[in-house]
Amino acid sequence: MSEQALDLEPGEALIESFSGNLPTYVKEHVMLAALGAVVISGGLMAMGNPYPWTGVVGSVAAIAVRGLYVAKEQLGFTWHLTNRRLIGPDGRTILLSSVDKVNVIFTAAQVVTHSGDKYMLKYQADAKATQTSIDRARGAA
């Protein structure tokens, strides 16, 4: 998306854009599948199920289907950081002056506003760098 497509205000400049990262998306889904496999197989063993391996198969299959189904949508979300605001993928706007803090949660940067609203910039290649960029822009605003 170009700066013109963003409909920037006079004096507003695009600093950076943040999109989901495919390798990060895949790594996070592999981690979820592995965690799910352990939990589900452990639960099946605790219940005395003679086929605990089905927990592995079920977990991997479920996470793989979900991952493939929503990949294009999730990786297509792009947030734009300007010297005044964050512009979300659906056009929502968060003024930098209304941002209370930016947290890192696994591969996401979570933007929390003073009013308590929370927004997730998911599947960032480097969520800490995303956090730093937003915090730097907040400090300059």
C-alpha positions in Angstrom: 0.0 0.0 0.0 1.5 3.3 -1.0 1.5 6.5 1.2 -1.2 8.0 -1.0 -3.5 4.9 -0.6 -3.1 5.5 3.2 -4.6 8.9 2.9 -2.1 10.6 5.1 -2.7 14.0 6.6 -0.6 17.1 5.7 2.7 16.8 7.5 2.2 13.1 8.3 4.9 10.7 7.1 4.9 6.9 6.8 7.7 5.5 9.1 7.3 1.8 8.7 4.8 -1.0 7.7 4.4 -4.2 9.6 3.0 -7.4 8.0 2.9 -11.0 9.1 6.0 -13.0 8.3 5.5 -16.5 6.7 8.4 -18.3 8.4 7.3 -16.9 11.8 3.7 -18.0 11.1 4.9 -21.5 10.3 7.2 -21.7 13.3 4.4 -20.6 15.6 2.0 -23.2 14.2 4.6 -25.9 14.6 5.1 -24.9 18.2 1.3 -24.9 18.8 1.0 -28.4 17.1 3.8 -29.8 19.3 2.3 -28.3 22.5 -1.1 -29.6 21.5 0.3 -33.1 20.8 1.9 -33.3 24.2 -1.1 -32.1 26.1 -3.7 -34.2 24.2 -1.5 -37.3 24.2 -0.9 -36.8 27.9 -4.6 -36.4 28.6 -5.4 -39.6 26.6 -2.7 -41.5 28.6 -4.1 -40.2 31.9 -7.6 -41.4 30.9 -6.2 -44.9 30.1 -6.7 -44.6 26.3 -4.7 -47.4 24.6 -4.0 -45.1 21.6 -2.4 -41.9 22.9 -0.6 -41.4 19.6 -3.9 -40.2 18.2 -3.4 -37.1 20.2 -0.3 -36.3 18.1 -2.1 -37.0 14.8 -5.2 -35.0 15.8 -3.2 -32.0 17.1 -1.0 -31.8 14.1 -3.9 -32.2 11.7 -6.1 -29.6 13.4 -3.3 -27.0 13.6 -2.2 -27.7 10.0 -5.8 -27.3 8.7 -6.3 -24.1 10.7 -2.9 -22.8 9.6 -3.6 -23.3 5.9 -7.1 -22.0 6.2 -6.3 -18.6 7.7 -2.7 -18.1 6.4 -3.6 -15.8 3.6 -5.8 -13.7 5.7 -3.5 -13.4 8.7 -0.4 -12.8 6.6 -2.2 -10.2 4.5 -2.8 -7.9 7.5 -0.5 -4.9 7.3 -0.2 -2.1 9.9 1.3 1.2 9.0 3.2 3.4 11.5 3.3 7.1 10.8 4.7 10.0 12.8 1.2 10.5 14.3 -0.7 7.2 14.3 -0.9 3.5 13.6 -3.2 2.6 10.8 -4.6 -0.9 10.9 -5.5 -3.3 8.1 -9.2 -2.4 8.2 -8.5 1.4 8.3 -8.8 1.7 12.1 -6.6 4.4 13.5 -4.8 4.5 16.8 -3.2 7.9 17.6 0.3 7.5 19.0 -0.7 9.8 21.8 -3.4 7.3 22.9 -1.0 4.4 23.2 -0.2 3.5 26.8 2.3 0.7 26.1 3.4 -1.9 23.6 3.9 -5.5 24.8 5.6 -8.4 23.2 3.6 -11.7 23.3 5.5 -14.5 21.5 5.6 -13.3 17.9 3.1 -10.4 18.3 3.3 -6.8 19.3 0.3 -5.9 21.4 -0.6 -2.2 21.4 -2.5 -1.1 24.5 -4.3 2.3 24.6 -4.9 4.5 27.6 -8.6 3.5 27.4 -7.6 -0.2 27.6 -8.2 -1.2 24.0 -5.8 -3.9 22.7 -4.6 -4.5 19.2 -2.3 -7.3 18.0 0.3 -7.0 15.3 0.6 -10.8 14.8 3.4 -13.0 13.4 6.1 -10.4 13.4 9.6 -11.6 12.3 11.0 -9.6 15.2 8.3 -8.5 17.6 10.8 -6.7 19.8 11.9 -4.6 16.8 8.2 -3.8 16.1 7.8 -2.7 19.7 10.9 -0.6 19.5 9.8 1.2 16.3 6.4 2.0 17.8 7.9 3.2 21.1 10.4 5.3 19.2 7.6 6.9 17.1 5.6 7.5 20.3 8.6 9.3 21.9 9.0 11.5 18.8 5.3 12.4 18.5 
